Amino acid sequence: MSDPAPNAFDAWLWSVDAERAQELRLEDLPSRAAADGVKLPQLTVLTLISEGPTPGELLRGARGVEAIRHFGGVELIRASMGSRGYVVAAWRAGEPGVFHLTGSVPVTDDRWERVEGVWMNAVGSRLAPVILNRQDFDNIGHRLAEHGSIETTRMTARVLRDSSSYTRGWPQVAGVPRPTHREALSETDGMIVKTITLDVVGRARVQLRRSSGASYLRGDFGLFCDIVVGALTRAAGERRRLLTGRQREPLAPVREIVSIAVDCVDLDDPRVRAELLSTLTELRGLQVAVLHENPYLHVLVTDFTNASTFDVLITDDGRLDIVPGLRSSVGSLARVTDALGVALGMRDITLRPVPGTIPDEEFLGA
């Protein structure tokens, strides 16, 4: 590695010989490293969906990437930022087309910020994270609670009304219980939860992040893999299946559309509509054309990174609909739905019949 004094865990991971690397599994990382006298400091996870290529294939040549080693179930990516080296591993998950990127550097480290920012921007729609919603946070917390008392140590959110930030921490005070995950989440009405850090008392500490991410901070790594990483895998697999095969056939009528329910946002508010348009135009490679704004908003979106097209419509308060065009890749749909979900507070994403108030000829995305 380029760093003369690299993180000991990263140095160990990169130096694993090919035969042992073929047998590496994510859940065995701490024990395999410990057998060689190395400790896993923590683990940052980002879950992604792909239509085919692996992360290693797509990230070759990305900024800071120096070398890639390909094995059976994992790819090791050696990278550097300035004089600091680090290793990112790309693991095949238990769902087709789902991968976990992991690193021993914290999510707040600028090296991981490059992974989630520069690298993800470089691959465009070919790799896409999947956001978690409030129900996902609640479900993961509920599963963790089956293994011990749950305490929330910190939570961050964004207030939908004015986009201000909300941060709350709960220090450990003798005789004063910290809130459970549900008690903490109950304080965030009208907000989008960004992160929540949970203690399974006496077992583990984990952080969950809205952008399909999590961190193992300490404790029972098997519990983290089984419940947290397992939940990320299922969420990504479900989203990939929902968005697969959505493209339209030539001349075929539109029968089913992707529909997003949002939290506590008035989609008729001009400021909300302006944020929707701003969110789309900020995505690399997307071009947006407003076809009309009254009686409903209709936007044509073209993704020039892979020629996908779709129509975005607001017809009913509380729902935002996406109509795929003749080419609408899983990655493009995931990137657009997640960006809109983050901006507007996605409660759920489903398929539903085309609203009868919109004639089929309005859909120009094809």
Salt bridges, closest charged atoms under 4 A:
GLU27 OE2 - ARG25 NH1 3.30
ASP28 OD2 - ARG25 NE 2.96
ASP36 OD2 - ARG20 NH2 2.87
GLU66 OE1 - ARG78 NE 3.33
GLU75 OE2 - HIS70 ND1 2.84
GLU95 OE1 - ARG241 NH1 2.72
ASP109 OD1 - ARG84 NH1 3.89
ASP109 OD2 - ARG111 NH2 2.93
ASP110 OD1 - ARG84 NH2 2.85
ASP138 OD1 - HIS181 NE2 3.67
ASP138 OD1 - ARG182 NE 2.67
GLU146 OE1 - ARG143 NE 3.77
GLU151 OE1 - ARG178 NH2 2.96
ASP162 OD2 - ARG161 NH2 3.77
GLU187 OE1 - ARG168 NH1 2.90
ASP199 OD2 - ARG178 NH2 3.16
ASP199 OD1 - ARG205 NE 2.54
ASP220 OD2 - ARG203 NH2 2.65
GLU256 OE1 - ARG246 NH1 3.94
ASP263 OD1 - ARG347 NH1 3.22
ASP268 OD1 - ARG273 NH2 3.24
ASP269 OD2 - ARG271 NH2 2.99
GLU275 OE2 - ARG158 NH1 3.92
ASP303 OD2 - ARG335 NH2 3.33
ASP311 OD2 - HIS298 NE2 2.68
ASP316 OD2 - ARG352 NH2 3.72
ASP321 OD2 - ARG352 NH2 2.59
ASP338 OD1 - ARG239 NH1 2.76
ASP348 OD1 - ARG319 NH2 3.70
GLU362 OE1 - HIS292 NE2 3.43
